[in-house]
Amino acid sequence: MNINIKAEIESMKQWCLDNYDNGADTMVECWEDEDYEDLFTGEYASGKIADAWDTLKKIASIYEDRQADAKYYREYY
């Protein structure tokens, strides 16, 4: 693994901890370093740091939306 990517992964993990209640809990609890690395080197990754961060934040947003939907349905159905 590229040393720059490894440093970014550590920053991403901290961001996820800081945003645990905003959709990043799944990443904190389930993701391994390889999952973060895929944001940089995966099949659809551009290899750009900014794009990897953007993808990470979009995934957290999707998780947050799903959690809100689940909470809504538990309360009203």
C-alpha positions in Angstrom: 0.0 0.0 0.0 1.2 3.4 -0.9 2.4 5.4 2.2 0.3 8.4 1.1 -2.8 6.3 0.9 -2.0 4.7 4.3 -1.9 8.2 5.9 -5.2 9.2 4.2 -6.8 6.0 5.4 -5.9 6.8 9.0 -7.4 10.3 8.4 -10.5 8.7 7.0 -10.8 6.4 9.9 -10.7 9.3 12.3 -13.2 11.2 10.2 -15.5 8.2 10.5 -15.1 8.1 14.2 -15.9 11.8 14.4 -19.0 11.2 12.2 -20.1 7.9 13.8 -23.6 9.2 14.4 -23.9 10.7 11.0 -23.8 7.6 8.9 -20.2 6.5 9.4 -20.9 3.9 12.1 -20.9 1.1 9.5 -17.5 2.0 8.3 -16.1 2.2 11.9 -17.6 -1.2 12.8 -17.3 -3.1 9.6 -14.6 -1.7 7.3 -11.1 -2.9 7.1 -8.1 -1.0 5.6 -8.7 -2.7 2.3 -12.2 -1.2 2.1 -10.8 2.3 2.5 -8.0 1.4 0.0 -10.6 0.5 -2.6 -11.7 4.2 -2.5 -8.3 5.0 -4.0 -7.4 1.9 -6.1 -10.7 0.0 -6.7 -12.2 -0.6 -10.1 -14.1 2.6 -10.3 -11.6 4.8 -8.3 -9.9 7.7 -10.0 -6.9 7.5 -7.7 -7.3 11.1 -6.6 -7.4 11.8 -2.9 -10.2 14.3 -3.2 -12.3 11.8 -5.1 -11.7 9.1 -2.5 -12.8 11.5 0.2 -15.9 12.5 -1.8 -16.9 8.9 -2.2 -16.4 8.2 1.5 -18.6 11.1 2.5 -21.3 10.1 -0.1 -21.3 6.5 1.3 -21.7 7.9 4.8 -24.6 10.1 3.6 -26.3 7.1 2.1 -25.9 5.1 5.3 -27.3 8.0 7.2 -30.3 8.2 5.0 -31.0 4.5 5.3 -30.8 4.7 9.0 -33.2 7.5 9.1 -35.6 5.6 6.9 -35.3 2.5 9.1 -35.9 4.6 12.2 -39.0 6.2 10.6 -40.5 2.8 9.7 -39.8 1.4 13.2 -41.7 4.3 14.7 -44.6 4.6 12.4 -45.3 1.1 11.1 
